Amino acid sequence: MVKAVASSEDETQSKSPMISFINSQKGKQLLIANEYIFKLNKTTTTRKYWRCVVNSCSAKIHTDVNGHLVKINDEHSHPSEKETIEVREFCEKPSQTSVDKNDVFTR
């Protein structure tokens, strides 16, 4: 009987969260994974190293330079930041309630 053995790459991909990116208030890129926010800590020619934005938290993520997940340590010491993420995503969207001067009809 042949037994399949998962490599560490397979384990990373089977557990891999959906990651996305948003911008900070200063215009820097932030990574979102599993309702947590990560800031860029270091960049090399092949990888980007991300740390949780909460200073006391040791969670880390490694991506390649194209933003594909390579490695994850997703053990956080605090609750998720779901509400903060929703606010940041809302603020990034262009306002759809603003009125364009050309759309206003004058009589």
C-alpha positions as CSV (number, residue, x, y, z in Angstrom):
1,M,0.0,0.0,0.0
2,V,1.4,3.4,-1.0
3,K,0.9,6.2,1.5
4,A,1.1,9.8,0.4
5,V,3.3,12.1,2.5
6,A,2.6,15.8,2.5
7,S,5.5,18.1,2.1
8,S,5.8,21.2,4.1
9,E,4.9,23.1,0.9
10,D,1.7,21.1,0.6
11,E,0.9,21.7,4.3
12,T,1.4,25.5,3.8
13,Q,-0.9,25.5,0.8
14,S,-3.6,23.4,2.3
15,K,-3.7,25.7,5.4
16,S,-3.0,28.8,3.4
17,P,-5.3,31.7,4.1
18,M,-6.6,34.1,1.5
19,I,-4.3,37.0,1.5
20,S,-5.0,40.5,0.3
21,F,-3.4,43.9,0.4
22,I,-4.5,47.3,1.5
23,N,-2.7,50.6,2.0
24,S,-2.0,52.2,5.4
25,Q,-2.8,55.8,6.1
26,K,0.7,56.7,5.1
27,G,0.4,54.8,1.8
28,K,2.4,51.8,2.7
29,Q,1.3,48.3,1.8
30,L,-0.3,46.1,4.5
31,L,-1.1,42.4,4.2
32,I,-4.4,41.0,5.4
33,A,-4.6,37.3,6.3
34,N,-7.2,35.5,8.5
35,E,-8.7,38.8,9.7
36,Y,-5.3,40.1,10.9
37,I,-3.1,42.9,9.6
38,F,0.6,42.5,8.8
39,K,3.1,45.2,8.0
40,L,6.2,44.8,5.8
41,N,9.2,44.2,8.0
42,K,12.0,43.3,5.5
43,T,12.4,42.8,1.8
44,T,15.1,40.7,0.0
45,T,15.5,39.9,-3.7
46,T,13.3,36.8,-3.4
47,R,11.1,37.3,-0.3
48,K,9.0,39.8,1.7
49,Y,8.8,39.3,5.5
50,W,5.7,40.5,7.2
51,R,5.0,41.0,11.0
52,C,1.7,41.5,12.8
53,V,0.9,45.2,13.3
54,V,0.4,44.6,17.1
55,N,3.9,45.0,18.5
56,S,3.5,42.4,21.2
57,C,2.4,39.7,18.7
58,S,4.9,37.3,17.2
59,A,2.8,36.2,14.2
60,K,4.7,36.4,10.9
61,I,4.2,35.7,7.2
62,H,6.7,35.3,4.4
63,T,5.7,35.9,0.8
64,D,7.6,35.9,-2.5
65,V,8.1,39.3,-4.1
66,N,4.9,38.8,-6.1
67,G,2.8,38.4,-3.0
68,H,2.4,34.6,-3.0
69,L,2.4,32.9,0.4
70,V,5.6,31.0,1.2
71,K,5.4,30.5,5.0
72,I,3.1,31.5,7.8
73,N,3.2,31.6,11.6
74,D,-0.3,32.6,12.4
75,E,-0.3,32.3,16.2
76,H,-1.6,35.7,17.4
77,S,-1.7,36.9,21.0
78,H,-4.7,39.1,20.5
79,P,-8.2,39.0,19.0
80,S,-8.7,39.4,15.2
81,E,-8.8,42.9,13.7
82,K,-11.9,42.3,11.6
83,E,-13.5,45.7,12.3
84,T,-10.3,47.6,11.7
85,I,-9.9,45.8,8.3
86,E,-13.5,46.7,7.3
87,V,-12.9,50.4,8.2
88,R,-9.6,50.5,6.2
89,E,-11.2,48.8,3.2
90,F,-14.2,51.2,3.3
91,C,-11.9,54.2,3.5
92,E,-9.9,52.9,0.5
93,K,-13.0,52.8,-1.8
94,P,-13.8,55.9,-3.7
95,S,-16.8,57.7,-2.4
96,Q,-19.9,56.8,-4.5
97,T,-22.1,59.3,-2.7
98,S,-20.2,62.3,-3.9
99,V,-21.9,64.3,-6.6
100,D,-20.1,65.2,-9.8
101,K,-20.7,68.8,-10.9
102,N,-21.6,67.5,-14.4
103,D,-24.3,65.3,-13.0
104,V,-26.2,68.2,-11.4
105,F,-28.9,69.6,-13.6
106,T,-29.7,73.3,-13.5
107,R,-33.0,74.8,-14.6
